[in-house]
């Protein structure tokens, strides 16, 4: 895919989503970057700020298969992955696919289901396949899980297991809209839900071509080393009892390549890694008891590391110094 085609496709998707989500361009672009990095997205925030709206708007902007799962305490793992049902006509068991058999899976309020049900997503998110009764079924490409959750302080929630959180490429928060965006929302949403009239502006084949373009983005050895430096710093921090995994290094680099492509570049800058360090790594780490008592959030710990660590001194050729992102 040419740079012009890629830019036109991404701008069309972003503009389409912004018909529903007002004033959150950076968040929308990060969500699209996670899709193009072949990752999964966790949207965590208080109720009512548009988490599900963003997930559904992204899904509806692409003409591909979409399934939505409402996670509740009584949801079963078989509701997610599928189940073998006895067919009386054939006198044999027949597989009934679950909700994960789609290009985009929207998991609403994932932390309201039990840990057992949450774990049903582990295999499909990592290996893009589902195994039921010893038989493995491959999933479609592209495949992305967009999950929303309320903060764990909210009533009726279960914390996501560490293995589950680590499979999400990035965690973002919607935040409250500014006054101008909220006023525009009142004008548009009070009479009609924009999701009802939202139409697809891309399709699965185009997304696959965009993903292939992102894979070809160049990453210098210095930038790769910088990614490892960032992740290693979380494992050595006295404020953390669990640092980021090697999977975090890989997904940090993949998402940085997607961000670079969205900005019209065919190479990754350290600035891309700096901008992504918090959304990609903060949800994977666990602070120590002392850090929790000091009310230090994982976001703040990662942001402080990014500020303190030295950055590579070469751009692409090894000669020009970088300037730190402010």
N, C-alpha and C positions, 0 to 999 in steps of 0.2 A: 504494500500500500504506500502511495506517495505521501509526502509530508502534507501536501495540500488536502488530499482526501482524508487523511487522519485528522487534521485540524478541523475540517468541515464536519466530520462525524462527531467528534467530541463536543464541539460548540453546539451542535444541534441537540445532543443529549442533555448537556448542561442547561441550555435555554429551556428545554422542555420540562425538566424537573423544576426549574425556577418558576414555572407557572403555578406550582403547588407550594413550594418552599420559598418564602420571601426572605431576602437579605442574608442568605447563608451560602454564598458562592464558594468560599474556601472549603466548607464542609461537603458541599455537593461534588466538587472536583476531587476531593480526597476519596469519597465513596466510589467515584468512577475509576480513580487510579487503582483502588484495591481490586475492582473487577478486572481491569486490564492486567494486573499483576497476578491473576489467577489465584486470588486469595479470598478470604472471608472477612466480613465486617461485623463488628459488635458496636451497637449504638446504645450507649448507657446515659440515662438522664432521668430527671423527675418526670412524673406523668404530665401529659398535655402539651409538650413542647414540639411535637411533630416527628417523633422517632419513627412510628409506623408509616406516617405520610411519606417520609423520605424513602423508606424501603420500598413501599408500593409504587411511588413515582418512578424510581429507578427501574423497577421491574416492568412497569407499563411502558416505559420509553423504549424498550427493546422488544421486538416482535419475536418472542420465543416462549417456551413453556414456563409457566410460573405456578408455584403452589404455595399456599399460605398455611402455616400451622399455628394454631392458638394454643400455647403451652399452658396447661392447667394441672393441678395436683393429681387428677385422675387420668391424665394422658399416659398411654402405655408405649413401650419401645416399639411394639409391632405397628402402632399407628404411624410411626415415623418411618420405619424401614420397610414394612410390608410383612405379609404373613402367608403361609401355605394353607389353603382352604380345600377341604375335601369336595370333589365334584362327583355327585352321585351318578351323573350320566356316564362319565368316563371311568368311574370307579378308581379315581386316582387323585392325588393332591395337585392343586393348581396354585401357582404363585400370584398373589394379588399385590402389586407394587404399592409401597407407601408414599408419603408425601415428598420424600427426598428425590423421587425420580422426576426431576425437572431441571431446567437450566438455572433458574433462580428460585431459591427456597427462602421464603420470608418466615422467620420464626419469631412470633410476637410474644414478648414477655417470657423469654426462655427460662429465666430463673424462678418462674412460678411452678415449674414442673419438678418432679423429684430428681435427685442426682442419677438414679437408675435410667430415667427417660432421657435426661440430658446426654448421658453417655452413649445413647443410640446414634448420636451424630459423629462420634469419634472416628470411626472407620471411613465414613463417606467424606468427611472433611479433609482427611489426610491422604487417603488412597483413592478417592473418587470411585468407590465401589461399595457394594453392600453384600454381606454374607448372611444368608438365612438358611438354617438347617443344613449347613455344610455346602451350600451352593452359592457361588459368587456371581453377582450381577453388576456389570459396569454401568457407570453413570454417564450422562450426556456431557458434551463439551460445547460451550463453556458451562461450568458448574460453580455456583456461588451461593453461600449461605449468608443471608443478611439477618442477623438476630438483634432484637431489641431487649433491653432489660431495665428494670428500675433499680436504683441504688439498694444495696443490701439492707439499709436501715429501714426500708419500707416494709409494711406488714405483708406476710404471706410469701416471702421470697426465700429461696435457697441459694447460697453462694455457689458459683460455678466452680467445679474442680479445677485444679491447676492444669491438668492435661487438656481440659476443655478450653480454658482461656488461652493456652499456648497455641491452639490451632487457629485462633482468630488472628488474621494478619494485623489488623489495627482496631483500636477502640476509639470512638469519637463521642463527643458530647454535643448535643444540639445547642444548648444554652438558650436563654430567653431572647426573643427578637428585640431590636431597638424599637423606639416609639414609632418611627416612620414605617418600618416593616410591619409592625402589629396593626397600624392603622390601615395599611393596604390589605392586610389579611382580613380585617373586618369588612372592608368594602367588597372583597371578592368572595370570601367564604360564607358570608352571612346569607346570601341568596342561593348559592349553588356550590357543591363540592367540586373543585377543579379536577379531582381525580376521575369524576364521572365522564368528563369530556376529553380527558388526556388520551392522545393517540401515540402509537409507536413511531419513532423517527429513525430507528435502526433495526437490525435483525441479528440473529445468531451468527449467520455467515459473516456479516460485517465485523461483529465483535471478535470472531476468530481471526480475521485478518488484522485487526487492530492489536490483538494479543501477540501475533507473530511479529508485528512491527516493534512492539515494546521489547520483545526478546532480543532484537538486534541492536538495541541501544548499547553503546560502548561504555565500559567501566574500566578505568585505569587501575593499575596495580596499587597506586597510592590511595585511591578511593576505597578499594577493597580492604586495604590494611586499616584505613580509618574506620570502616564499618566494624571490623573485628575489635579495634581499640575501644569503640563505644560499648560494644556488647561485653567485652572482657571487664570493663570498668564496673559494670553492675555486679559481676561475680566477686569483685574484690572490695566493694564498698562496705564500710563498717555499718552503714545504715540499713543494709539489706541482709536477710537470711536466706533468700533465694534470688539468684541473678537470672539474667535472660539466657535462654537456651541457644544452641547452634541453629535451631530453626528460626530464631529471631534474627540472626545474622543474614540468613538466606532471604527471609521475607522483607527485611529492611532494604536489602539491595534490590530485590524485585520491585518493590513499591517505588523506590527512588528512580528506577528506570522508567516506570510508568509516569511519574511526576515530570521527569525530564522530557519525555515524549509529549506530554500535555502542554508543556511550555515551548514546544517547537525545537527542542535540542535532540541531537543524536548521541549525546554523552552525558554522564552523570557528574554533578558537582558535589563537593562536600556540603554545600548549602542545602542540597536536597536531603542528605542524611540528617543534618541538623534539624531541619523542619519536621522530619518524620520520626525522630528519636522518641518523642513523648507518645504520640499515638500508636507507634509500633511496639514499644518496649514497656511502657508504664504498667500495662495490665498483666504483664507476665511475671513481674517481680513481687516479692513479699518483703515488707519492711520489718525491721527488728522491733522488739517490744519497746525499746528506748525511743526509737524513731516515731512509733505510734503515740507514745506518751507525749512526745514533743510536738505532736500534731503535724508531722512532716508527711505530706502525701507522696505517693510514688511519682506523680507528675513533677512535683517540685524537686525530688531527688534526681530524676533523670535530667531535668532542665539544668540543674546545677552542674551535673557531670559534663553536659555538652558545653557549658560555658567555660569550664576549667580545662578541658582536654585540648591539647594543641591540634591544629588542623594541618593537612598536607600542604606542602609548599609549592606544588606544581599544579598547573591547570590540566593540560593534556600532554604537554611536552616536557614538563619538569623544570620550567624556568620561571614562570610567573607566580608570585605569591598570591594566596587567597586573602580575602577580607572576611572576617567573621561576620556571620549573619547577626544583626541586632534584633 
